[in-house]
Amino acid sequence: MLNQIRLVVFDLDYLIFDCAEVKIRALREGLVSLDEDIPHSALLPDVVVVEEGFRDHGRRWVSQLDIGLDEAALDRLQIDYRMHEERLVSEGMGRLFPGLIELVSDCRVQGLLPAIGAEASRDYLMAVSDRHGLDPLFEMVYCTEEYGMGGADEMIEEIMSRAEVNPRETLALGTRPGFFLAARRMDVLSIGCGWGLRQLDALADADLQAPALTDLFSAIEKADEMAARFHS
């Protein structure tokens, strides 16, 4: 059993939900109506570029694409993308990473409260949750869209408040530098999780790393030791 950590906050995409094909398919379908506006010289994003975009910009990554579209066209693309993304999830595209359900169950056995703190819109989070039955697995489910410009900072703070824990009893699992930075601002330790990623460089911004799902509990134990030392 762990001595210090009581709450584990999981991000969603590339960590719980294997979303890579959903994102690239939704983007391609969203671009269909803008085909005439895209310069012929533009290179359309592949799954690696999409992953990088989400890593760097979170749920707003579509509006940051450099494919020759003006601001108005990017705004239209963002709307179309979200519609297609939610539809594809509801139709069954994407999956939970193998072993994830067992891992969350193991967290509970260890006395941990698992929560979702997703870099996502509420509609997308609910689409994934409804399709894959996440509600019974997690104690709480939140997303950054609910907190406007406050984003991940306020979301993590709210989850801690609802769980009645302090920052040194909390651990944040994510894939994005922005998520790790938000955790650090809240004095929360973070683990960079790499099993859903093609590029692991950004995990260096986390306090600890778990490149594979099988590495995670070892990283959680190390985080618990770090938190206990700080607390003492």
C-alpha positions in Angstrom: 0.0 0.0 0.0 1.1 3.6 -0.6 1.9 5.9 2.2 1.2 9.4 0.8 -0.6 9.4 -2.6 -4.4 9.1 -2.4 -5.6 10.6 -5.7 -4.5 9.9 -9.2 -5.7 12.2 -12.0 -5.6 10.7 -15.5 -5.6 12.7 -18.7 -7.7 11.1 -21.5 -6.2 11.2 -25.0 -3.1 9.1 -25.7 -3.3 7.8 -22.1 -6.7 6.2 -21.5 -8.2 6.5 -25.0 -6.3 5.4 -28.1 -7.4 8.3 -30.2 -4.8 8.6 -32.9 -6.9 7.2 -35.8 -10.0 9.1 -34.5 -8.2 12.4 -34.7 -6.6 12.0 -38.1 -9.9 10.7 -39.6 -12.0 13.5 -38.1 -9.5 16.0 -39.4 -9.6 14.6 -42.9 -13.3 14.6 -43.0 -13.4 18.2 -41.7 -11.0 19.3 -44.4 -13.3 18.0 -47.2 -15.4 21.2 -47.3 -12.3 23.4 -47.3 -10.5 21.6 -50.1 -10.5 24.6 -52.5 -9.1 26.9 -49.8 -6.0 24.8 -49.1 -2.9 25.6 -51.2 -1.8 22.7 -53.4 1.7 23.1 -51.8 0.4 22.5 -48.3 1.4 19.3 -46.6 -1.6 17.8 -44.8 -1.0 16.5 -41.3 -0.3 12.9 -40.6 -0.8 11.1 -37.3 2.6 12.3 -36.0 1.8 15.9 -36.8 -1.6 15.6 -35.1 0.0 14.1 -32.0 2.5 17.0 -31.9 -0.3 19.5 -32.4 -2.2 18.0 -29.4 1.0 17.9 -27.4 1.7 21.5 -28.0 -1.7 23.1 -28.0 -4.1 20.7 -26.3 -7.8 20.6 -27.4 -7.2 23.8 -29.5 -4.6 22.1 -31.7 -6.8 22.3 -34.9 -6.9 26.1 -34.8 -3.0 26.1 -34.8 -2.6 24.1 -38.0 -0.2 25.6 -40.6 -1.9 24.4 -43.8 -2.5 27.8 -45.5 -5.9 28.5 -44.1 -6.9 31.9 -42.8 -8.4 32.4 -39.3 -12.0 32.1 -40.4 -11.4 28.9 -42.3 -9.6 27.4 -39.3 -12.5 28.4 -37.1 -14.9 26.5 -39.4 -12.5 23.5 -39.5 -12.4 23.4 -35.6 -16.2 23.2 -35.5 -16.4 20.6 -38.2 -13.5 18.6 -36.7 -15.2 18.4 -33.3 -18.5 17.3 -34.9 -16.7 14.5 -36.8 -14.6 13.5 -33.8 -17.6 13.0 -31.5 -19.5 11.2 -34.2 -16.6 8.8 -34.9 -16.2 8.0 -31.2 -19.9 7.4 -30.8 -19.8 5.0 -33.8 -17.1 3.0 -32.1 -13.8 4.2 -33.6 -10.9 4.2 -31.1 -10.4 2.0 -28.0 -9.2 2.0 -24.4 -5.6 1.0 -24.2 -5.3 -2.7 -23.4 -4.7 -3.2 -19.7 -6.1 0.2 -18.8 -9.2 -1.1 -17.0 -7.1 -3.5 -15.0 -4.7 -0.7 -14.1 -7.5 1.5 -12.8 -8.9 -1.4 -10.8 -5.4 -2.0 -9.3 -5.3 1.7 -8.3 -8.5 1.1 -6.2 -7.0 -2.0 -4.6 -4.0 0.2 -3.6 -6.4 2.6 -1.9 -6.2 5.3 -4.6 -9.0 7.4 -6.0 -8.8 7.4 -9.8 -10.2 10.5 -11.5 -10.2 11.8 -15.1 -8.9 15.4 -15.7 -9.1 15.5 -19.5 -7.6 18.1 -21.9 -10.8 17.9 -23.9 -14.3 19.4 -24.5 -17.1 18.1 -22.4 -19.0 16.7 -25.3 -16.0 14.7 -26.5 -15.2 13.5 -23.0 -18.8 12.3 -22.6 -18.8 10.6 -26.0 -15.7 8.6 -25.0 -17.1 7.9 -21.5 -20.5 6.7 -22.8 -19.0 4.5 -25.5 -16.5 2.9 -23.3 -18.2 2.9 -19.9 -15.7 5.1 -18.0 -18.1 6.4 -15.3 -18.0 3.3 -13.1 -14.2 3.2 -13.3 -13.4 6.7 -12.1 -14.4 8.5 -9.0 -14.7 11.9 -10.8 -14.7 13.0 -14.5 -13.7 16.6 -15.4 -12.3 18.4 -18.5 -10.4 21.6 -19.2 -13.2 23.1 -21.3 -15.2 23.6 -18.1 -12.6 26.0 -16.8 -12.1 28.4 -19.7 -8.8 30.2 -19.6 -8.0 28.6 -16.2 -7.7 25.3 -17.9 -5.8 22.4 -16.3 -4.7 24.4 -13.3 -8.3 25.1 -12.1 -9.4 21.6 -13.1 -6.7 19.9 -11.0 -7.5 22.2 -8.1 -11.2 21.4 -8.3 -10.6 17.6 -8.4 -8.4 17.8 -5.4 -11.0 19.9 -3.6 -13.8 17.3 -4.4 -11.5 14.4 -3.3 -10.6 16.3 -0.1 -6.9 15.8 -0.6 -3.9 18.1 -0.6 -1.3 18.5 -3.5 1.2 16.0 -1.9 -1.5 13.4 -1.8 -2.2 13.9 -5.6 -0.5 12.5 -8.7 -1.2 13.7 -12.3 -0.7 11.3 -15.2 -0.4 12.9 -18.6 1.3 13.2 -22.0 1.6 16.9 -22.5 4.1 19.5 -21.2 1.2 21.9 -20.6 -0.4 19.3 -18.3 2.9 18.7 -16.4 3.4 22.4 -16.0 -0.2 22.9 -14.6 0.4 20.1 -12.1 3.7 21.7 -11.0 1.9 25.1 -10.5 -0.5 23.2 -8.2 2.5 21.6 -6.4 1.4 18.2 -7.7 3.8 15.5 -8.9 3.4 14.2 -12.4 4.2 11.1 -14.4 4.7 11.3 -18.2 3.0 8.3 -19.8 4.3 7.2 -23.2 2.4 4.0 -24.2 0.1 5.9 -26.5 2.7 8.2 -28.1 5.0 7.9 -31.1 7.4 10.5 -29.7 8.4 10.5 -26.1 10.6 13.7 -25.9 7.9 15.8 -24.2 7.7 13.3 -21.2 11.0 14.8 -19.9 8.9 17.7 -18.6 7.2 15.4 -16.1 8.7 14.6 -12.6 8.7 10.9 -13.5 8.2 8.8 -16.7 6.4 5.6 -17.5 7.1 4.8 -21.2 5.0 1.6 -21.1 1.9 0.7 -19.1 3.9 -1.9 -17.3 6.2 0.8 -15.9 3.4 2.8 -14.3 3.1 1.2 -10.9 6.8 1.5 -10.3 6.6 5.2 -11.2 3.6 5.6 -8.8 5.6 4.0 -6.0 8.6 6.4 -6.7 6.2 9.3 -6.7 4.8 8.2 -3.4 8.3 8.0 -1.9 9.0 11.5 -3.2 5.8 12.9 -1.8 6.4 11.2 1.6 9.9 12.8 1.8 8.5 16.2 1.0 5.7 15.8 3.5 8.1 14.8 6.3 
